[in-house]
């Protein structure tokens, strides 16, 4: 799929198309040859990382909602 996008960008004959072709070539090379792929796979399958992500989401989403409602309840008195 990305190969087709590279070709389409390259075929425009524009500077922007050339830049996008180069960026996609770099991204594809990194995705297929770097150790990042293995690292990301390890993180995705790690229970410890999943717990940390869940905790972070809880702290970002749930706690602020409760803090706001607690402050509102305290100020009604």
The 8 nearest C-alpha neighbors of each residue, nearest first, counted from 0:
[[1, 3, 2, 4, 5, 6, 27, 7],
 [2, 0, 4, 3, 5, 23, 27, 6],
 [1, 3, 5, 0, 4, 6, 23, 24],
 [2, 4, 6, 0, 1, 5, 7, 8],
 [3, 5, 1, 7, 6, 2, 8, 0],
 [6, 4, 20, 2, 8, 3, 7, 9],
 [7, 5, 9, 3, 4, 8, 10, 2],
 [6, 8, 4, 10, 9, 5, 3, 11],
 [9, 7, 16, 5, 10, 6, 11, 20],
 [8, 10, 6, 16, 17, 7, 11, 20],
 [11, 9, 7, 12, 8, 6, 16, 13],
 [12, 10, 13, 9, 8, 16, 7, 17],
 [11, 13, 10, 9, 16, 14, 17, 8],
 [14, 12, 16, 15, 11, 17, 9, 10],
 [13, 15, 17, 16, 18, 12, 11, 19],
 [16, 14, 18, 13, 17, 19, 8, 12],
 [17, 15, 8, 13, 19, 9, 14, 18],
 [16, 18, 14, 20, 15, 9, 19, 21],
 [19, 17, 15, 21, 20, 16, 22, 14],
 [20, 18, 22, 16, 21, 17, 23, 15],
 [21, 19, 5, 17, 23, 18, 22, 9],
 [20, 22, 24, 18, 19, 23, 17, 25],
 [23, 21, 19, 25, 24, 20, 18, 26],
 [22, 24, 26, 20, 25, 21, 27, 19],
 [25, 23, 21, 27, 22, 26, 28, 20],
 [24, 26, 28, 22, 23, 27, 29, 21],
 [27, 25, 23, 29, 28, 24, 30, 22],
 [26, 28, 30, 24, 29, 25, 23, 31],
 [27, 29, 25, 31, 26, 30, 32, 24],
 [30, 28, 33, 26, 32, 27, 31, 25],
 [31, 29, 27, 28, 32, 26, 33, 36],
 [30, 32, 28, 29, 27, 33, 36, 26],
 [33, 31, 29, 28, 30, 34, 36, 35],
 [34, 32, 29, 35, 31, 30, 36, 28],
 [33, 35, 36, 37, 38, 32, 29, 30],
 [36, 34, 38, 33, 37, 39, 30, 29],
 [35, 37, 39, 34, 38, 40, 30, 33],
 [38, 36, 40, 35, 34, 39, 41, 33],
 [37, 39, 35, 41, 40, 36, 34, 42],
 [38, 40, 42, 36, 41, 37, 35, 43],
 [41, 39, 37, 43, 38, 42, 36, 44],
 [42, 40, 38, 44, 39, 43, 45, 37],
 [41, 43, 39, 45, 44, 40, 48, 38],
 [42, 44, 40, 41, 45, 39, 49, 48],
 [43, 45, 41, 42, 40, 46, 49, 48],
 [46, 44, 42, 48, 47, 43, 41, 49],
 [47, 45, 49, 48, 50, 44, 43, 42],
 [46, 48, 50, 45, 49, 51, 42, 52],
 [49, 47, 51, 45, 50, 46, 52, 42],
 [50, 48, 46, 52, 51, 47, 53, 45],
 [51, 49, 53, 47, 48, 52, 54, 46],
 [52, 50, 48, 54, 49, 53, 55, 47],
 [51, 53, 55, 49, 54, 50, 48, 56],
 [54, 52, 50, 56, 55, 51, 57, 49],
 [55, 53, 57, 51, 52, 56, 50, 58],
 [56, 54, 52, 58, 57, 53, 59, 51],
 [55, 57, 59, 53, 58, 54, 60, 52],
 [58, 56, 54, 61, 60, 55, 59, 53],
 [57, 59, 55, 62, 56, 60, 61, 54],
 [60, 58, 56, 57, 55, 61, 62, 63],
 [59, 61, 57, 58, 56, 62, 63, 64],
 [62, 60, 57, 64, 63, 58, 59, 65],
 [61, 63, 58, 65, 64, 60, 66, 57],
 [62, 64, 66, 65, 61, 60, 67, 59],
 [65, 63, 67, 61, 62, 66, 68, 60],
 [64, 66, 68, 62, 67, 63, 69, 61],
 [65, 67, 63, 69, 64, 68, 62, 70],
 [68, 66, 70, 64, 65, 69, 63, 71],
 [67, 69, 71, 65, 70, 66, 72, 64],
 [70, 68, 72, 66, 71, 67, 65, 73],
 [69, 71, 73, 67, 72, 68, 66, 74],
 [72, 70, 68, 74, 69, 73, 67, 75],
 [73, 71, 69, 75, 70, 74, 68, 76],
 [72, 74, 70, 71, 75, 76, 69, 68],
 [73, 75, 71, 76, 72, 70, 69, 68],
 [76, 74, 72, 73, 71, 70, 69, 68],
 [75, 74, 73, 72, 71, 70, 69, 68]]
